Amino acid sequence: MSSTMRAAVLHDILDLRVEDFPKPSALGPDDVLVHVKYNGLCGTDASEYAKSSTMVPLKTAHPNSKHVGATILGHEFIGTVVEAGSSAQDMLGKRIACGAGVSCGQCLRCKEGRTNLCDHYYTLGLSIHGGLAEFVVAPKDICVLIPDDVSDESAALTQPLAVGIHGVRRAGVKKGDQVILLGVGAIGSFVCVALQSYGVNVVAMDISQQRLDVATQLGADSTILITPDITPAEIKALFPAGADVVFETSGAPGAAARGLALAKRGGTLMLMGLNKTPQDFPFTDAVLREVVLQTTVAHVCKDDMPDALALLASGTVARLLTDRVYSLENIGEAFAALTSGKANGKILVTPQNV
């Protein structure tokens, strides 16, 4: 068996190379070696590749993973376990979806069940080598078995849907709530899926009619097309009653202020989008109307991943939210589609034949 594998390795900004790379050989007792079937790309991958490596430790060692230098990207992967450590033999031959976030299990947050906030947290595909390769090593406890009734194509969306589920739980959504999704792109669409069973009224707002049409098929009760430069006052006029919970998922400049304008008195604004540049935010308005400002990051593997797989079983979500599958050798085309904004849904990459 070959000691090398094909992998997409980020060496620097805009320097992503598909090359021969040493195949992982050292497994710990609780580790599994996954033969990757699909790896989904997300906005974080695009940002790390095209703008600035704020998460990938290209120059300075990551404090928790200790990894530094060229890094195999990919944190949304599924595949089959082909080798296993001594304490993970029960996983051999099983299809798994990986949560990617590695936690210690011993710190205060881990003991509270908030493993995504672990003191020693790191992420496969961002802080250390990930799933844009033929093989990847992962701890057994962040790998969830894929049920027989869930296809590989559907299971490939497990990790991002788990992020949406976690955000909905964090927001405290309850039956009867009026909910606004401000942005139904990558993460907003998964929030829409996560809301399906909550018995709430969902209004989706976006600058793309195409994305709004998909949101309707995912369960949104109504949609509103907005312009990229709409002001908080203008967006409030579109829905003057306000919402119990507003999810801001785009991270676009000014979006947080627009989300606040849509929240009713005593409502909740859940900030999910990442914006790496400073922006104005009317805190006085938030205080005077007692709006709850919430944030969320990643997911809790044992809680959110199984629920995501259950929602994916029908295949409908994957059909609506998957753009296309690229081969690993054509990763450049995949990133070009992602960074240009031309992708109409989740892009999947496979190191296997397509």
C-alpha positions in Angstrom: 0.0 0.0 0.0 1.3 3.5 -0.9 2.8 5.6 1.9 1.5 8.8 0.2 -1.9 10.2 -0.7 -3.3 13.1 -2.7 -4.2 16.1 -0.7 -5.1 19.8 -1.1 -2.5 21.6 0.9 -2.6 25.3 1.8 0.9 26.8 1.7 0.1 30.5 1.8 -2.6 32.9 0.7 -3.9 31.9 -2.8 -1.3 29.0 -2.8 -3.4 25.8 -2.5 -1.6 22.8 -4.1 -2.9 19.3 -4.8 0.1 17.2 -4.2 1.4 13.9 -2.9 1.5 14.0 0.9 2.5 11.4 3.5 -0.4 9.2 4.4 -1.2 9.3 8.1 0.4 6.3 9.8 0.4 6.9 13.5 -2.9 6.3 15.2 -3.6 6.8 18.9 -5.7 4.3 20.8 -8.9 6.4 20.3 -8.1 7.4 16.7 -9.6 6.3 13.4 -8.3 6.6 9.9 -11.0 7.8 7.5 -11.0 7.1 3.8 -12.7 10.4 2.8 -15.7 10.3 0.4 -16.8 13.9 0.5 -15.6 17.1 2.0 -17.8 20.2 1.9 -16.3 23.7 1.4 -17.5 26.7 3.4 -17.0 30.4 3.7 -14.2 29.9 6.3 -12.2 27.8 3.8 -12.7 30.6 1.2 -11.5 33.3 3.6 -8.5 31.3 4.8 -7.5 30.6 1.2 -8.2 34.0 -0.4 -7.9 36.7 2.2 -5.9 36.0 5.4 -5.0 32.8 7.3 -6.3 33.9 10.7 -7.2 30.3 11.7 -4.8 28.1 9.7 -1.4 28.2 11.5 0.8 28.7 8.5 3.4 30.8 10.3 2.9 30.4 14.0 2.1 27.1 15.8 -1.5 26.7 16.9 -1.6 26.8 20.7 -3.6 23.6 21.1 -2.9 21.4 18.1 0.8 22.5 18.0 0.7 22.3 14.3 2.5 24.9 12.1 3.1 25.2 8.4 1.4 23.9 5.3 -2.0 22.5 6.2 -4.5 20.2 4.5 -7.8 22.0 4.6 -11.2 20.5 5.0 -13.4 20.4 8.2 -16.7 19.1 6.8 -15.9 15.5 5.8 -17.5 12.1 5.8 -16.0 8.7 4.8 -15.4 5.1 5.9 -13.1 4.0 8.7 -10.4 1.8 7.3 -8.0 1.6 10.3 -8.6 2.1 14.0 -6.7 2.4 17.2 -7.0 -0.3 19.9 -9.9 1.5 21.6 -11.8 2.2 18.4 -12.0 -1.2 16.7 -15.8 -1.0 16.8 -15.6 1.7 14.2 -13.8 -0.4 11.5 -15.7 -0.5 8.3 -18.3 2.0 9.4 -19.4 5.1 7.5 -18.9 8.2 9.7 -19.5 12.0 9.6 -16.9 13.9 11.5 -17.6 16.9 13.7 -14.0 18.2 13.2 -13.8 20.1 16.5 -11.4 18.3 19.0 -11.9 18.9 22.7 -10.1 17.6 25.8 -13.1 16.3 27.8 -11.6 17.4 31.1 -11.8 21.2 31.3 -14.8 23.1 32.9 -16.6 23.8 29.6 -16.2 20.2 28.4 -17.6 18.9 31.7 -20.6 21.3 31.2 -21.1 19.7 27.8 -20.0 22.8 25.9 -17.2 21.0 24.1 -17.1 23.7 21.4 -15.6 26.1 24.0 -13.0 23.7 25.3 -9.8 25.3 26.7 -7.8 23.0 24.4 -10.1 23.1 21.3 -8.8 22.8 17.8 -10.3 22.0 14.5 -9.3 19.4 11.9 -8.8 21.1 8.6 -8.2 24.5 10.1 -5.8 24.0 13.1 -4.3 20.8 11.8 -4.6 18.5 8.7 -8.2 17.9 7.6 -10.4 16.1 5.1 -9.4 17.5 1.7 -7.3 14.4 1.2 -7.7 10.7 0.5 -7.3 9.9 4.2 -7.5 11.8 7.5 -7.1 10.8 11.2 -9.8 11.8 13.6 -10.6 11.0 17.3 -13.3 8.4 17.6 -15.5 10.6 19.8 -16.1 13.2 17.2 -17.1 10.7 14.5 -20.9 9.9 14.3 -22.1 6.8 12.6 -24.1 7.5 9.4 -27.4 5.6 9.5 -28.1 3.2 6.6 -31.0 5.4 5.4 -28.8 8.4 4.9 -26.9 8.6 1.6 -23.3 9.8 1.4 -24.4 12.9 -0.5 -26.8 13.8 2.3 -24.4 12.9 5.1 -21.9 15.3 3.6 -24.0 18.2 4.9 -24.0 16.9 8.5 -21.4 19.3 10.0 -22.8 22.6 8.7 -26.4 21.6 9.5 -25.2 20.8 13.1 -23.9 24.4 13.3 -27.4 25.6 12.3 -29.0 23.3 14.9 -26.7 24.6 17.6 -27.4 28.2 16.8 -31.2 27.6 17.0 -30.8 25.9 20.4 -28.6 28.8 21.6 -31.2 31.3 20.6 -33.9 29.7 22.7 -36.4 29.4 19.9 -39.8 28.2 21.2 -43.1 27.2 19.6 -45.1 30.2 18.3 -42.2 32.5 17.9 -41.9 34.9 15.0 -38.4 34.3 13.5 -36.5 36.3 10.9 -33.6 34.9 8.9 -31.5 37.8 7.8 -29.5 36.0 5.1 -30.2 32.5 3.8 -26.9 31.7 2.2 -24.6 29.0 3.4 -25.4 29.0 7.2 -28.8 30.7 7.0 -30.2 27.9 4.9 -29.1 25.3 7.5 -30.8 27.4 10.2 -33.9 27.3 8.1 -33.8 23.5 8.0 -33.1 23.4 11.8 -36.2 25.4 12.5 -38.6 23.0 10.6 -39.7 21.2 13.7 -40.1 24.1 16.1 -43.6 25.3 15.2 -42.5 28.9 14.4 -43.3 31.3 11.6 -40.1 32.0 9.5 -39.5 35.0 7.3 -36.4 34.9 5.2 -34.7 38.0 3.9 -31.9 38.0 1.4 -30.4 40.0 -1.5 -30.8 36.9 -3.8 -34.2 35.8 -5.1 -32.8 32.5 -5.9 -31.7 31.9 -2.3 -35.2 33.0 -1.1 -36.8 30.5 -3.5 -34.7 27.7 -1.9 -35.6 29.0 1.6 -39.3 28.6 0.7 -38.7 25.0 -0.3 -36.8 24.5 3.0 -39.8 25.7 5.0 -39.7 29.5 5.2 -43.3 30.8 5.5 -42.6 34.0 3.6 -39.7 35.8 2.0 -38.6 39.4 1.5 -36.0 40.5 -1.2 -33.8 43.3 0.2 -30.9 45.4 -1.3 -27.3 45.1 -0.1 -27.2 48.7 1.2 -30.6 48.7 2.9 -30.5 50.8 6.1 -31.8 49.6 9.5 -34.7 52.0 9.3 -35.7 50.8 5.8 -35.5 47.1 6.8 -37.5 47.7 9.9 -40.2 49.3 7.8 -40.5 46.1 5.8 -41.4 44.2 9.0 -42.5 46.8 11.6 -43.9 44.3 14.0 -40.4 42.9 14.6 -39.5 39.3 15.5 -39.0 37.3 18.7 -35.7 35.9 17.3 -33.6 37.3 14.5 -30.7 35.2 13.0 -28.1 37.3 11.3 -26.1 34.8 9.3 -24.2 36.8 6.6 -21.6 38.7 8.6 -21.9 41.5 6.0 -21.0 45.0 6.9 -23.9 46.7 8.7 -25.9 43.4 8.9 -25.8 43.3 12.8 -27.4 46.7 13.0 -30.1 45.7 10.5 -30.7 42.6 12.6 -31.1 44.6 15.7 -33.7 46.8 14.0 -35.8 43.7 13.2 -35.8 42.5 16.7 -38.9 43.4 18.8 -38.6 44.7 22.4 -37.3 42.0 24.6 -36.5 39.9 21.5 -33.2 38.1 20.6 -30.6 38.9 18.0 -28.5 35.8 17.3 -25.2 36.7 15.6 -23.9 33.9 13.5 -22.1 35.6 10.6 -18.4 36.4 10.9 -17.2 39.9 10.0 -13.5 40.5 10.5 -13.7 44.3 10.1 -15.0 46.7 12.8 -18.5 48.1 12.2 -20.9 50.5 13.9 -23.6 49.0 16.2 -26.3 51.0 18.0 -25.8 49.6 21.5 -28.0 52.2 23.1 -31.0 51.0 21.1 -30.2 47.4 22.2 -30.1 48.4 25.8 -33.2 50.6 25.8 -35.3 47.9 24.2 -33.7 45.1 26.3 -32.8 43.0 23.2 -30.8 39.9 24.0 -27.6 39.7 22.0 -26.5 36.1 21.5 -23.6 34.5 19.7 -22.8 31.0 18.7 -19.9 29.1 17.3 -19.5 25.6 15.8 -21.6 22.8 17.4 -21.6 20.2 20.2 -20.8 17.0 18.3 -22.7 14.5 20.5 -25.9 16.7 20.7 -26.1 18.3 17.2 -24.6 15.8 14.8 -27.1 13.0 15.3 -30.0 15.4 15.0 -28.5 16.7 11.8 -28.3 13.2 10.3 -31.9 12.6 11.2 -33.0 15.8 9.3 -31.0 14.7 6.3 -32.4 11.3 5.9 -35.1 12.2 3.4 -32.5 13.5 0.9 -34.5 16.7 0.3 -32.0 19.0 2.0 -29.1 17.7 0.0 -31.0 18.0 -3.2 -31.8 21.6 -2.5 -28.6 22.8 -1.0 -25.8 20.9 -2.9 -24.3 22.8 -5.8 -22.1 20.1 -7.4 -19.2 17.7 -6.7 -15.7 18.5 -7.8 -12.8 16.1 -7.9 -9.8 16.8 -5.6 -7.7 17.3 -8.7 -10.0 20.2 -9.7 -10.0 21.9 -6.4 -8.9 25.1 -8.0 -12.2 25.3 -9.9 -14.1 24.6 -6.7 -12.4 27.4 -4.8 -12.9 29.8 -7.8 -16.7 29.1 -7.7 -16.7 29.5 -3.9 -14.7 32.8 -3.7 -16.5 34.4 -6.7 -19.9 33.9 -5.1 -21.0 31.8 -8.1 -21.8 28.7 -6.1 -25.5 27.9 -5.8 -25.3 25.9 -2.7 -22.8 23.6 -0.9 -19.7 22.6 -2.9 -18.5 19.1 -2.3 -15.0 17.8 -3.1 -14.2 14.1 -3.4 -10.7 12.5 -3.6 -12.4 9.4 -5.1 -13.3 9.0 -8.7 -16.3 11.1 -10.0 
